[in-house]
Amino acid sequence: MEEEIKIDDDFILIRFQNNTDEVAVFQRPIQLGLIQFHFGLKGSANYNFNQGNYSLKLKEEKALLFYNTEKELPLNVEIDPKTWLISIFVSIKKFHGLFTTDAENIPFLSKENKEKKYYNESDISPSMAIVLNQMFHYNLNPSIKNLYYKGKGYELLSLYFNRTEDPNAEQCPFLIDEENVMKIRKAKEIIIANMSEPPGLQELADEIGLNLKKLKMGFKQIYGDTVYGFLFDYKMDAARKLLDSGSYNVNEVGLKIGYSTGSHFIAAFKKKYGTTPKKYLMSINTNV
């Protein structure tokens, strides 16, 4: 049900896969000073602290980060049925070494937080979700398992701290004025609601009341991508979730997200995830 992999000195990865119909409980001591990352790919889990007097819930497609310089945070987790989790534990020294030039951009490494406890919940981005899926659908030679997980562990952390994918970036007050932020958010809502037939950029700019240059610049500032780059990623994430549901075949998924031909959808999916929708479906079905 759980598998612990030592990635490096002071860097441990644990993979939890509860495919049963029962709640599974896992406990493990965690030494002081380790940063904990918990990623919920599917299902949910409860993390209990202080002899069960306090708990935090990890929901599907969410990530939790715990860090406390003064108190040990032993792992005591109740894993719900049909739940898949990845946990990473890394020492502050090891972690700081990964960000020697950009440490100030990591909130809990800032001067005001580095001696305090820190907790954060965030969304799992589409690119993080595909890495997590790969970590559960591992089918390479066992002799390179540790090397594979080492690469994926570092990749997952780099994506976690990828500021351009930060779903809370739109809250930043330093980007553009509040009225324009609301207009850019509206633009995002419009293209998502019409993802199968999105409006042209000028039409979108007219609808939200911004000129074309401000739409392009503001969207890039807030969401870290162009309008159609963002929409492409959103559509591919929607496609992945539809495939995960098991309710639709490849052609049906392509039509639902706006591809009139299966070949165009297959090409787009492969461009994003490096595999075809059919192979992705097969990998899911063989690992359920």
C-alpha positions as CSV (number, residue, x, y, z in Angstrom):
1,M,0.0,0.0,0.0
2,E,2.9,2.4,0.8
3,E,6.4,2.5,-0.7
4,E,9.2,4.5,0.7
5,I,12.0,5.6,-1.6
6,K,15.2,7.3,-0.5
7,I,15.9,9.9,-3.3
8,D,19.0,11.4,-1.7
9,D,20.4,12.3,1.7
10,D,17.7,14.1,3.7
11,F,15.2,13.6,0.8
12,I,12.6,10.9,1.1
13,L,9.6,10.1,-1.1
14,I,6.6,7.9,0.0
15,R,4.0,6.7,-2.4
16,F,0.6,5.8,-0.9
17,Q,-1.9,3.8,-2.9
18,N,-5.0,2.7,-1.1
19,N,-7.1,0.7,-3.6
20,T,-9.2,-1.0,-0.9
21,D,-12.6,0.0,0.4
22,E,-11.3,0.6,3.9
23,V,-9.5,3.6,5.5
24,A,-5.8,2.9,5.9
25,V,-3.8,4.4,8.7
26,F,-0.1,5.1,8.3
27,Q,2.3,6.4,11.0
28,R,5.9,7.3,10.8
29,P,8.3,9.5,12.9
30,I,9.6,12.5,11.0
31,Q,12.7,14.3,12.3
32,L,12.7,17.9,13.3
33,G,13.4,20.4,10.5
34,L,12.1,18.4,7.5
35,I,9.8,20.2,5.1
36,Q,6.8,18.0,4.2
37,F,5.0,18.1,0.9
38,H,1.8,16.0,0.4
39,F,0.2,15.7,-3.0
40,G,-3.3,14.3,-3.4
41,L,-3.7,12.8,-6.9
42,K,-7.1,11.2,-6.2
43,G,-9.3,10.6,-3.1
44,S,-8.6,12.3,0.2
45,A,-6.7,11.9,3.5
46,N,-6.6,13.3,7.0
47,Y,-3.3,14.4,8.6
48,N,-3.6,14.2,12.4
49,F,-1.4,16.1,14.8
50,N,-1.0,16.5,18.6
51,Q,-2.4,13.1,19.5
52,G,-5.3,13.5,17.1
53,N,-6.5,16.9,18.6
54,Y,-5.9,18.7,15.3
55,S,-6.2,17.5,11.8
56,L,-5.9,18.8,8.2
57,K,-7.7,17.3,5.2
58,L,-5.9,16.8,1.9
59,K,-8.4,16.8,-0.9
60,E,-8.1,15.5,-4.5
61,E,-5.8,17.6,-6.7
62,K,-4.6,19.7,-3.7
63,A,-1.1,19.9,-2.1
64,L,-0.2,20.6,1.5
65,L,3.1,21.9,2.8
66,F,4.1,21.7,6.5
67,Y,7.3,23.1,8.1
68,N,8.0,23.7,11.8
69,T,11.5,24.6,13.2
70,E,10.5,24.0,16.8
71,K,8.3,20.9,16.9
72,E,8.4,17.5,15.2
73,L,5.5,16.7,13.0
74,P,5.3,12.9,12.9
75,L,3.3,11.5,10.0
76,N,-0.1,10.2,11.2
77,V,-2.4,10.0,8.2
78,E,-5.8,8.4,7.6
79,I,-6.0,7.5,3.9
80,D,-9.5,7.2,2.5
81,P,-10.5,4.3,0.2
82,K,-9.4,4.7,-3.5
83,T,-6.8,7.3,-2.6
84,W,-3.4,7.9,-4.2
85,L,-0.9,10.2,-2.5
86,I,2.7,11.2,-2.9
87,S,4.6,12.6,0.1
88,I,8.1,14.2,0.0
89,F,10.2,15.0,3.0
90,V,13.4,17.1,2.5
91,S,15.7,18.8,5.0
92,I,15.7,22.6,5.1
93,K,19.5,22.5,4.4
94,K,19.0,20.3,1.3
95,F,16.1,22.3,0.1
96,H,17.9,25.6,0.6
97,G,20.7,24.3,-1.6
98,L,18.3,23.8,-4.5
99,F,17.4,27.6,-4.4
100,T,20.7,29.2,-3.6
101,T,19.9,32.2,-5.8
102,D,16.1,32.4,-5.5
103,A,15.5,31.4,-1.9
104,E,13.8,34.8,-1.2
105,N,11.0,33.8,-3.7
106,I,10.1,30.8,-1.5
107,P,7.6,32.1,1.1
108,F,8.7,29.9,4.0
109,L,12.4,30.6,3.3
110,S,11.9,34.3,3.7
111,K,13.6,36.1,6.6
112,E,10.3,36.5,8.5
113,N,9.3,32.9,8.2
114,K,12.5,30.9,8.3
115,E,12.3,30.5,12.1
116,K,8.6,29.9,12.3
117,K,6.1,27.2,11.5
118,Y,4.6,27.4,8.0
119,Y,1.6,25.8,6.4
120,N,0.2,26.2,2.9
121,E,-2.5,24.6,0.8
122,S,-2.5,25.0,-3.0
123,D,-3.9,23.5,-6.1
124,I,-2.1,20.8,-8.1
125,S,-1.4,22.3,-11.6
126,P,-2.0,20.3,-14.7
127,S,1.8,19.7,-15.2
128,M,2.1,18.5,-11.6
129,A,-0.8,16.1,-12.1
130,I,0.8,14.4,-15.1
131,V,4.1,13.9,-13.1
132,L,2.1,12.4,-10.2
133,N,0.3,10.1,-12.6
134,Q,3.7,9.0,-14.0
135,M,4.9,8.1,-10.5
136,F,1.9,5.8,-10.1
137,H,2.1,4.3,-13.6
138,Y,5.7,3.4,-13.3
139,N,6.5,0.4,-15.6
140,L,10.2,0.7,-16.3
141,N,13.0,-1.7,-15.3
142,P,13.2,-2.0,-11.5
143,S,17.0,-1.4,-11.7
144,I,16.4,2.3,-12.5
145,K,13.5,2.9,-10.2
146,N,15.4,5.1,-7.8
147,L,16.9,7.2,-10.6
148,Y,13.4,7.6,-12.1
149,Y,11.8,8.7,-8.8
150,K,14.7,11.0,-8.1
151,G,14.1,12.8,-11.4
152,K,10.4,12.9,-10.8
153,G,10.8,14.1,-7.2
154,Y,12.9,17.1,-8.3
155,E,10.6,17.8,-11.2
156,L,7.6,17.8,-8.9
157,L,9.2,20.3,-6.5
158,S,10.3,22.6,-9.4
159,L,6.7,22.6,-10.7
160,Y,5.3,23.3,-7.2
161,F,7.4,26.4,-7.0
162,N,6.8,27.5,-10.6
163,R,5.5,31.0,-10.0
164,T,4.0,31.3,-13.5
165,E,1.6,28.5,-12.7
166,D,0.7,29.7,-9.3
167,P,-3.1,29.7,-9.2
168,N,-3.1,32.5,-6.7
169,A,-1.0,34.8,-8.9
170,E,-4.1,36.7,-9.8
171,Q,-4.3,37.9,-6.2
172,C,-1.1,39.8,-6.5
173,P,-1.8,43.5,-5.9
174,F,1.4,44.6,-7.8
175,L,0.4,43.4,-11.2
176,I,-2.2,45.8,-12.5
177,D,-5.0,47.8,-11.0
178,E,-7.9,46.0,-9.4
179,E,-10.4,47.0,-12.2
180,N,-8.2,45.5,-14.9
181,V,-7.6,42.4,-12.8
182,M,-11.3,41.8,-12.7
183,K,-11.5,42.3,-16.5
184,I,-8.7,39.8,-17.1
185,R,-10.4,37.3,-14.8
186,K,-13.6,37.8,-16.9
187,A,-11.6,37.0,-20.0
188,K,-10.4,33.8,-18.5
189,E,-14.0,32.8,-17.6
190,I,-15.2,33.6,-21.1
191,I,-12.7,31.5,-22.9
192,I,-13.2,28.6,-20.4
193,A,-17.0,28.8,-20.9
194,N,-16.5,28.8,-24.7
195,M,-13.5,26.5,-24.9
196,S,-14.9,24.5,-27.8
197,E,-15.4,27.7,-29.8
198,P,-13.4,30.5,-28.2
199,P,-13.7,34.1,-29.4
200,G,-10.9,35.9,-31.2
201,L,-8.6,38.1,-29.2
202,Q,-10.0,41.3,-30.5
203,E,-13.6,40.1,-29.8
204,L,-12.5,39.1,-26.3
205,A,-10.9,42.4,-25.7
206,D,-14.0,44.3,-26.8
207,E,-16.2,42.1,-24.6
208,I,-14.2,42.8,-21.4
209,G,-13.6,46.5,-22.2
210,L,-9.8,46.4,-22.6
211,N,-7.7,47.2,-25.6
212,L,-5.9,44.3,-27.2
213,K,-2.4,45.2,-25.9
214,K,-3.6,45.4,-22.3
215,L,-5.5,42.1,-22.6
216,K,-2.4,40.3,-23.9
217,M,0.0,41.9,-21.4
218,G,-2.4,41.6,-18.4
219,F,-3.3,38.0,-19.2
220,K,0.4,37.1,-19.4
221,Q,1.2,38.9,-16.1
222,I,-1.6,37.2,-14.2
223,Y,-1.7,33.7,-15.7
224,G,1.9,33.4,-16.9
225,D,0.9,32.5,-20.5
226,T,-0.9,33.8,-23.6
227,V,-4.7,33.6,-23.8
228,Y,-4.6,30.7,-26.1
229,G,-1.6,29.1,-24.4
230,F,-3.6,29.1,-21.2
231,L,-6.7,27.7,-23.0
232,F,-4.7,24.9,-24.5
233,D,-3.4,23.8,-21.1
234,Y,-6.9,24.1,-19.6
235,K,-8.4,22.0,-22.4
236,M,-5.7,19.3,-22.1
237,D,-6.3,19.2,-18.3
238,A,-10.0,18.9,-18.9
239,A,-9.3,16.1,-21.4
240,R,-7.2,14.2,-18.9
241,K,-9.9,14.4,-16.3
242,L,-12.5,13.2,-18.8
243,L,-10.3,10.2,-19.7
244,D,-9.6,9.6,-15.9
245,S,-13.4,9.3,-15.4
246,G,-13.6,6.3,-17.6
247,S,-16.9,7.5,-19.0
248,Y,-15.8,8.6,-22.5
249,N,-13.7,7.3,-25.3
250,V,-10.9,9.3,-27.0
251,N,-13.2,10.7,-29.8
252,E,-15.9,11.7,-27.4
253,V,-13.3,13.6,-25.2
254,G,-11.9,15.3,-28.3
255,L,-15.4,16.5,-29.3
256,K,-16.2,17.7,-25.8
257,I,-13.2,20.0,-25.6
258,G,-13.7,21.4,-29.1
259,Y,-11.7,19.2,-31.6
260,S,-13.6,18.4,-34.7
261,T,-11.3,15.6,-35.7
262,G,-9.7,12.9,-33.5
263,S,-6.3,13.3,-35.2
264,H,-6.1,17.0,-34.1
265,F,-7.0,16.1,-30.5
266,I,-4.5,13.2,-30.4
267,A,-1.7,15.5,-31.7
268,A,-2.6,18.2,-29.2
269,F,-2.7,15.7,-26.3
270,K,0.6,14.2,-27.3
271,K,2.2,17.6,-27.6
272,K,1.1,18.4,-24.0
273,Y,1.7,15.1,-22.2
274,G,4.1,13.2,-24.4
275,T,1.8,10.3,-25.0
276,T,-1.4,9.6,-26.9
277,P,-4.8,9.6,-25.2
278,K,-5.2,5.9,-26.0
279,K,-1.9,5.0,-24.4
280,Y,-2.8,7.2,-21.4
281,L,-6.1,5.4,-21.1
282,M,-4.4,2.0,-21.3
283,S,-1.9,3.0,-18.6
284,I,-4.8,4.0,-16.3
285,N,-6.7,0.8,-16.9
286,T,-3.8,-1.5,-16.3
287,N,-3.0,0.2,-13.0
288,V,-6.4,0.5,-11.4
